[in-house]
Amino acid sequence: MTVSDSGDRPALLAATPSADRVTEWLWTLAALGGVLTLLVVLFTVELLLRL
């Protein structure tokens, strides 16, 4: 998309994703963070139980 495609909007504003798209990415990142946290906790518990 070029500046002329976006009408009178500046190029940076035209390249900004919509709020719905950002919300989808945030939910995805939150889910991935939760899974990673769960794996780290399970790994830590496993190591502590082996002591």
Wavefront OBJ file of the C-alpha trace (Angstrom):
o trace
v 0.000 0.000 0.000
v 1.390 3.386 -0.917
v 0.577 6.764 0.537
v -1.695 7.532 -2.412
v -3.724 4.355 -1.724
v -4.661 5.519 1.745
v -6.186 8.825 0.694
v -5.405 11.670 3.070
v -4.184 9.419 5.896
v -0.456 9.538 6.695
v 1.565 6.450 5.725
v 2.224 5.415 9.333
v -1.465 5.589 10.240
v -2.395 3.644 7.118
v 0.018 0.867 8.157
v -1.456 0.610 11.668
v -3.459 -2.609 12.168
v -7.056 -2.473 13.311
v -7.976 -2.856 16.971
v -9.627 -6.217 16.261
v -6.452 -7.566 14.693
v -4.346 -6.350 17.633
v -6.781 -7.959 20.082
v -6.462 -11.295 18.264
v -2.666 -11.116 18.485
v -2.785 -10.208 22.174
v -5.032 -13.209 22.944
v -2.667 -15.435 20.972
v 0.377 -14.106 22.836
v -1.415 -14.487 26.173
v -2.281 -18.103 25.375
v 1.286 -18.877 24.339
v 2.597 -17.184 27.478
v 0.225 -19.250 29.607
v 1.343 -22.497 28.002
v 4.997 -21.566 28.435
v 4.420 -20.657 32.079
v 2.643 -23.951 32.687
v 5.535 -25.893 31.153
v 8.100 -24.030 33.267
v 6.078 -24.642 36.442
v 5.691 -28.347 35.673
v 9.399 -28.662 34.918
v 10.266 -26.873 38.184
v 7.936 -29.086 40.204
v 9.447 -32.172 38.600
v 12.943 -31.031 39.528
v 11.920 -30.185 43.090
v 10.267 -33.569 43.595
v 13.464 -35.328 42.531
v 15.493 -33.697 45.348
l 1 2 3 4 5 6 7 8 9 10 11 12 13 14 15 16 17 18 19 20 21 22 23 24 25 26 27 28 29 30 31 32 33 34 35 36 37 38 39 40 41 42 43 44 45 46 47 48 49 50 51
